[in-house]
Amino acid sequence: MVSPSQPRMLAEPQLATGRNPTRVLIALGSPMDCQLLLSALKRSRQQLDAAGCAVSRPEIIQCLRRGNVDVALINADLEDGRFAGLDVLSQIHESYRGIPVVTLFNAWNDDLIVHAFRAGAMGVFCRTETKLDLLWKCIHAVHKGQVWANSVQLQLLLKALRKTTPVRVVPSPGTNLLTQREAQVATLAAEGLPTKEIAVKLGITEHTVSNNLFRIYNKLGISSRVELVLFLMRQQELQQSAS
């Protein structure tokens, strides 16, 4: 069983097995910090390569423009200011949607964790964690499109999203694959209703709800309710920005 404080992925990541390793941008608060993590990455036996190092927002954008980054590790605090790494997330989310971001924190802060996910981060990781193997797993997980957080952070995120954003299914290339019933189930699941309540509300069995959720996850390429909430929220943001 995973403890509330144990970081985990929402589905077991598959390590890169091809010839091309995952290319990682390392963006930390100082050149020395970057060099230390770069050295650790080189010593690891993971299929990971450093695509570049950055210590400021302009350097991050410059590295991303090269088009050789698969995953970005960005510290919340950078050389050009506290929370500068958080400030650049929205720009990355808008301009480089195909690049998943892991936000690194020097210490956990609930409000900042929620902010990071809402701004587009796919994972969060605390630098007080001494087991770097977990960081490598985190990188592989987000590269596969999964969310990385521990169970407490997931509940925190769900609570915040339900409170501040009415999440619903909107027309998009992904949600258009859903049947009318699946769209209803997806909306209620994103609102936080448990399977039993969804079944009562829609007049169907719990087994049918579970089957619908399985098909929804499969069609959208996700694996949990948290990822469903994030997916629907980002589809809403896309629709709003296009209108």
C-alpha positions in Angstrom: 0.0 0.0 0.0 1.2 3.5 -0.8 1.5 5.7 2.2 0.0 9.3 2.0 3.4 10.8 1.9 4.9 8.4 -0.7 5.1 9.9 -4.2 3.6 7.6 -6.8 2.5 7.5 -10.4 -1.2 6.9 -11.3 -0.1 4.0 -13.5 3.1 2.1 -13.7 5.4 3.9 -16.2 7.2 2.0 -18.9 10.9 2.8 -19.2 12.1 3.9 -22.6 13.2 0.8 -24.5 14.1 2.3 -27.8 17.4 3.7 -28.9 16.4 7.3 -28.1 16.5 8.3 -24.4 14.1 10.8 -22.9 15.5 14.3 -23.2 15.2 16.3 -20.0 15.6 20.1 -19.5 17.0 20.9 -16.1 16.0 24.3 -14.8 17.1 25.0 -11.2 18.0 28.0 -9.0 21.7 28.1 -9.7 24.3 26.7 -12.1 25.8 24.5 -9.3 22.4 23.0 -8.6 22.0 22.2 -12.3 25.5 20.6 -12.4 24.8 18.4 -9.4 21.5 17.1 -10.8 23.1 16.7 -14.3 25.9 14.6 -12.8 23.4 12.4 -10.9 21.4 11.9 -14.1 24.6 10.9 -16.0 25.4 8.4 -13.3 22.0 6.8 -13.4 21.3 3.9 -15.6 18.1 5.3 -16.9 17.3 6.1 -20.5 17.6 9.8 -19.8 19.7 12.6 -21.4 20.1 16.2 -20.5 18.7 18.4 -23.3 20.0 21.5 -21.5 20.3 23.4 -18.3 18.7 26.8 -17.4 18.5 29.0 -14.3 16.0 31.7 -15.5 12.8 32.1 -17.4 14.4 33.4 -20.6 16.9 30.5 -20.6 14.0 28.0 -20.2 12.2 29.4 -23.2 15.4 29.5 -25.2 16.0 25.8 -24.5 12.4 24.8 -25.4 12.6 26.7 -28.7 15.4 24.3 -29.8 12.7 21.5 -30.0 14.8 18.8 -28.4 13.1 18.6 -25.0 10.8 15.7 -24.0 10.3 16.6 -20.3 11.1 19.8 -18.4 12.2 19.8 -14.7 11.6 23.3 -13.5 12.3 24.5 -9.9 9.6 26.8 -8.4 12.4 29.3 -7.5 14.9 30.3 -10.2 17.9 32.6 -10.3 15.7 35.4 -11.6 13.3 35.4 -8.7 11.3 33.4 -6.2 8.4 31.5 -7.9 9.8 32.4 -11.3 9.6 28.8 -12.2 5.9 28.8 -11.4 5.3 32.0 -13.4 6.7 30.5 -16.6 4.4 27.4 -16.4 1.4 29.1 -18.1 3.7 30.3 -21.0 5.0 26.8 -21.5 1.5 25.3 -21.3 0.3 27.7 -24.0 3.3 27.5 -26.4 4.7 24.1 -25.8 1.7 21.9 -24.9 3.5 18.7 -26.0 6.2 19.1 -23.3 5.2 17.8 -19.8 6.6 19.7 -16.9 7.6 18.5 -13.4 7.7 21.3 -10.9 10.4 20.9 -8.2 9.8 22.4 -4.8 12.4 23.0 -2.0 9.6 22.3 0.5 5.9 21.3 0.1 3.3 24.1 0.1 -0.3 23.1 -0.6 -1.3 26.3 -2.4 1.8 26.2 -4.6 1.2 22.6 -5.5 -2.4 23.4 -6.6 -1.1 26.5 -8.5 1.5 24.3 -10.3 -1.1 21.8 -11.5 -3.6 24.5 -12.6 -0.8 26.2 -14.5 -0.1 23.1 -16.5 2.4 20.9 -14.5 2.0 17.2 -14.9 3.9 16.3 -11.8 5.4 17.8 -8.6 8.5 16.6 -6.7 10.2 17.8 -3.5 13.9 18.1 -3.6 14.2 17.0 0.0 13.5 13.5 -1.4 16.8 11.6 -1.1 15.9 8.8 -3.5 16.6 10.0 -6.9 15.2 6.8 -8.4 11.8 8.4 -7.6 12.7 11.4 -9.7 13.7 9.2 -12.6 10.4 7.4 -12.3 8.5 10.7 -12.2 10.2 11.8 -15.4 9.2 8.6 -17.2 5.7 8.8 -15.8 4.9 12.3 -17.1 6.6 11.5 -20.4 4.0 8.8 -20.8 1.2 11.4 -20.1 0.6 10.4 -16.5 0.2 12.6 -13.4 2.8 12.3 -10.7 1.8 13.2 -7.1 1.2 11.5 -3.8 -2.2 10.6 -2.5 -2.5 13.6 -0.2 -1.6 16.0 -3.1 -4.1 14.3 -5.4 -7.0 14.8 -2.9 -5.8 18.4 -2.3 -5.9 19.0 -6.1 -9.3 17.4 -6.5 -10.8 19.5 -3.7 -9.4 22.7 -5.1 -10.5 22.0 -8.6 -14.0 21.1 -7.6 -14.2 24.2 -5.5 -12.9 26.8 -8.0 -13.8 25.3 -11.4 -17.1 23.8 -12.5 -15.6 20.9 -14.6 -17.8 19.6 -17.4 -17.4 17.8 -20.7 -17.0 20.2 -23.6 -16.7 19.4 -27.4 -13.1 18.5 -28.3 -11.3 16.0 -30.4 -10.9 13.8 -27.3 -14.4 14.1 -25.7 -16.1 13.7 -29.1 -15.2 10.1 -28.9 -17.5 9.7 -25.8 -21.0 8.5 -26.1 -23.7 10.7 -24.4 -23.8 8.3 -21.4 -20.0 8.3 -21.1 -20.1 12.2 -21.2 -22.6 12.2 -18.3 -20.6 9.8 -16.3 -17.4 11.7 -17.0 -18.9 15.0 -15.8 -20.3 13.5 -12.6 -17.0 11.7 -11.9 -15.1 14.9 -12.4 -17.5 16.6 -9.9 -16.3 14.1 -7.3 -19.3 11.9 -7.1 -18.5 8.3 -6.0 -19.6 5.4 -8.2 -22.7 4.6 -6.1 -24.0 8.2 -6.3 -23.4 8.4 -10.1 -25.3 5.1 -10.5 -28.3 6.5 -8.5 -28.3 9.8 -10.3 -28.3 8.2 -13.7 -30.5 5.3 -12.9 -27.9 2.7 -13.8 -26.0 0.0 -11.9 -22.6 0.6 -10.3 -21.1 -2.0 -12.6 -22.3 0.0 -15.6 -20.7 3.1 -14.1 -17.4 1.3 -13.7 -17.6 0.0 -17.3 -18.2 3.5 -18.6 -15.3 4.9 -16.6 -13.0 2.2 -18.0 -14.1 3.1 -21.6 -13.7 6.8 -20.8 -10.2 6.4 -19.5 -9.3 4.2 -22.5 -10.7 6.7 -25.1 -9.0 9.7 -23.4 -5.7 8.0 -22.7 -5.9 8.5 -19.0 -6.0 6.3 -15.9 -7.7 8.0 -13.0 -10.3 10.5 -11.9 -7.6 13.1 -11.2 -6.3 12.9 -14.8 -10.0 13.1 -15.9 -10.5 16.4 -14.0 -7.2 17.8 -15.4 -8.1 16.7 -18.9 -11.6 18.2 -18.9 -10.3 21.4 -17.2 -7.7 21.9 -19.9 -10.3 21.2 -22.7 -12.4 24.0 -21.2 -9.5 26.3 -21.2 -8.8 25.6 -24.8 -12.4 26.2 -25.7 -12.4 29.5 -23.8 -9.2 30.7 -25.4 -10.5 29.8 -28.9 -13.8 31.7 -28.4 
